Amino acid sequence: MDSRRPSFTITADGSYAAWLALSRATGGWFPERWTLGGPEPYAVPLPGSQPEEPDSEVLPLADGRVLIRRRVAERYALSLLYPTGPGTGELPLGAIECPYLSLLPPAPDGASAYALVHGDRTTTLWRVHGTTAGPELLARINGRCSGGAWLDREGRLLALDRELEGITKTVVVDLGRCGETSPLLQITDRSNDRLVLADPDSGLLLVRSDAPGQERLGWGVLGSSRPVRFPECLRQQGAAVTPFAAQPGQTLSPEGCAVAFRVDRESGTSVGVWRPAERQLRQFPGPQGWVAGAGLWTACGELRLPYATPHVSCGLARVRMPDPEEEQEPEPLPVTPRPVPLQQAPHARPSRMT
């Protein structure tokens, strides 16, 4: 996987994915939708009348359409793409004039789409699909926001990393209360605390913070009174460790929730799997052509990793994870190639979430 390639995004329910693929014939970029919910994955190209710019963003929806964000002069144009026989249909959604606009991760309902407009001192949150009258301004937030993680299955609570006065903290934006903003992470007063992954079912939160003296990965539980913990096994010497998927369906069982990591070393990239109840990060090679940093879990504990090679344009490797009490390594399944007691300041759940 070329690190310069645009990101591969999967819907919240795991049914579809989308990215910008590179045409071998023309060398240009085009949107491609992957169907992941059936017995075998397959890809549908959605090319336009001309190649896409590599900085365009795509977001799959649960109905199979793909939202695309393109820069056009001083504005960002938004459209829905869908297959129409041999061609690609396109439904314009409107445009926003701004310096920079980024799409947020897929919403839990699979039908709505959200974006951030970044300014020098403020960030605005927009609903760019799911309205009847074009893009809708939802909230204005002081500071520069980035990231984005949904904290519930209803799509009401959105966590953002906000940089304000040189310090980054995670805040919660409540879409049910007109974009009301409240703190989520504040491990120490001066630490930079970012949310890197959240699982709405178990409440497990993965955070990156410099509160221990250097930047470390830690974990906590939404609504818990216990401080963030920083496991030693998540600090890998000479490697960058980044979580990208959590096992769904682990209701009220955060310590048993499996998390998949991308582990980058000079020698290459591998897959890591960890549970809070364990004290080890299990590592194994990803499939050839793995779209590094992309994947999804099933509730029963199967990790699915998308890959693309010169011979297989759309593949999904399936890895069965052992029970937490078992000692054996993860078992690859056959693949069919087809198209913290620092300041004792835990992250508290906003009172409106109870």
Secondary structure as GFF3:
##gff-version 3
##sequence-region A 1 354
A	DSSP	beta_strand	9	10	.	.	.	ID=ss1
A	DSSP	beta_strand	16	22	.	.	.	ID=ss2
A	DSSP	beta_strand	29	35	.	.	.	ID=ss3
A	DSSP	beta_strand	42	45	.	.	.	ID=ss4
A	DSSP	beta_strand	57	60	.	.	.	ID=ss5
A	DSSP	beta_strand	66	72	.	.	.	ID=ss6
A	DSSP	beta_strand	75	84	.	.	.	ID=ss7
A	DSSP	beta_strand	87	97	.	.	.	ID=ss8
A	DSSP	beta_strand	101	103	.	.	.	ID=ss9
A	DSSP	beta_strand	113	118	.	.	.	ID=ss10
A	DSSP	beta_strand	122	129	.	.	.	ID=ss11
A	DSSP	beta_strand	136	142	.	.	.	ID=ss12
A	DSSP	beta_strand	144	150	.	.	.	ID=ss13
A	DSSP	beta_strand	157	164	.	.	.	ID=ss14
A	DSSP	beta_strand	167	174	.	.	.	ID=ss15
A	DSSP	three_ten_helix	175	177	.	.	.	ID=ss16
A	DSSP	beta_strand	180	183	.	.	.	ID=ss17
A	DSSP	beta_strand	193	198	.	.	.	ID=ss18
A	DSSP	beta_strand	204	209	.	.	.	ID=ss19
A	DSSP	beta_strand	216	221	.	.	.	ID=ss20
A	DSSP	three_ten_helix	232	234	.	.	.	ID=ss21
A	DSSP	beta_strand	240	246	.	.	.	ID=ss22
A	DSSP	three_ten_helix	254	256	.	.	.	ID=ss23
A	DSSP	beta_strand	259	265	.	.	.	ID=ss24
A	DSSP	beta_strand	268	274	.	.	.	ID=ss25
A	DSSP	beta_strand	282	285	.	.	.	ID=ss26
A	DSSP	beta_strand	296	297	.	.	.	ID=ss27
A	DSSP	beta_strand	302	307	.	.	.	ID=ss28
A	DSSP	beta_strand	315	320	.	.	.	ID=ss29
A	DSSP	beta_strand	331	332	.	.	.	ID=ss30
A	DSSP	three_ten_helix	351	353	.	.	.	ID=ss31
###
